[in-house]
Structures are given as C-alpha cells and as structure tokens.
Amino acid sequence: MNAIVFEHVPVAELPLAWREKLAQSLHAKVTVRIEEEEPSSSATQQFVTDDPAFGIWRDRQDMNDVQAYVRRLREPRFNRDGSRNDDPTPGSYDKPGGLP
C-alpha cells in the first residue's frame, strides 16, 4: 500500500474539519499520513433494503428506548426472581400502547 506523508505541517494549514478533530494549537506542527482505504468487505457494507415495510415503526414514541420497550414487553412472562410466570395477566398485550 502506498502512503503519502507530509511532515511538520502547521495545524493552521490543515482543512477546518481536520483541525476541529485535533486538540492542538494552530501553531503546532503535525505529521499527516494519507493512505488509500481498503475496500470494504460485503459484511461491513451498509445495510440497504427496498422492502417498504422496513422502518415502519421508526416514528413510534413508545419505542425510542428499544431495550426498555422489550423489557416491558417480556415483563408479564417472568417473575422478579427470573422464574417463568405461568399465569401472566390476561389481556396485558391488549392495553393501549400494546404494553402492560
């Protein structure tokens, strides 16, 4: 892999976006190394879908905290000690908002 290296570059001469990421004074000098990025593998590529149903619940206010939502959803099935609740409250999923 080829790299381009610039040594003793004043921070003031760097692009603004780069300067904002550095905790250096404008008079400091830095070394800039520019390398070509490795092509991303298919596993790390951004997920894309054309499915119209994808994201239909993104505006639901009761699901802003997904972990808390799922915890409340599962709550009637388990007791405080973690054991299974064999007699969950009937109709708890029929309440407004779908949660107990």
N, C-alpha and C positions, 0 to 999 in steps of 0.2 A: 504494500500500500504506500502510495506517495503522500507526503505531507509537506506543507509549506509552513515555514517557521519565520516569524518576524520577532526579533529581539529588541528590547529597550524601546518599546512603543509607549509614548506618553498616553496616559489614560484619557486625557482631554481630546486626543485624536481618534479615539475609538467611536464607533457608532453609538448613538444615545442608548439603544436597547442593551448594548453590551455594558456601557458604563453603569447603567442602573442595577445591573446584576453584581457589580464589583463593590466591595466596601473599601475602596481606595480613594485617596485624594486625587484631584485632577492632575497634580504634578508628579504623581508616582509613575514609574515605568514598569511595564509588564511585558511578558513574552506571549505572543499569540501563535498558537499552532492550529492550522486548518487541515483537516483530514477529510477524505471522501467518506461518506457514511456507507456502512454495509447495507446491501439491500435487505429489507425486512422479509422474514420468512412468512409463510401463509398463516402460521399460528399467531403471529404478533400483528398481523394486519388488522385494521379497524373493522369491526363487525358492521355489515351492511345488509339490509333486508328490504325487499319490496313488498312484504306482507302488510296489507293495510291494517291488520289488527295489532301490529306491533306498536306499543306505546299508547294504547287507547286509555290507559289509566294514569297517564303521567300528570294530569291536572287534578287528581283526587287529593284533596287536602288531608284526608284521614290516612293517607299512605305516604306522607312526607318522610316519616321515620319508619322505614320498612321493617327493621328489626323489632320495633315496639309493636307495629301492626301484627306481625306474625306471632309475637309472644302473646298478645291479647287474643288472637285467633285460636291459638292452641291451649290457652289457659283453661277452658272448661274441661278439657280432656285429661288434665293431670291435677293431682293434689299438691299442696305446698311442699310435701316431702319428696316429690318427684314420682310417686307411685301413680298408676293409672286410675283415673276416676271412672268407675264402671257405670255411674249414673250421672252423666253430665246434664246440666239444666236443659230440659226440653225447650226447643224453640229459641235457644240463645243466638242462633245464627239468623233468626228472622227479625231481630230488633233493628230499628233504623241504623243505618251505617253498616249493618251486617256483622256487628261485633257485640259481645256481651257488655 
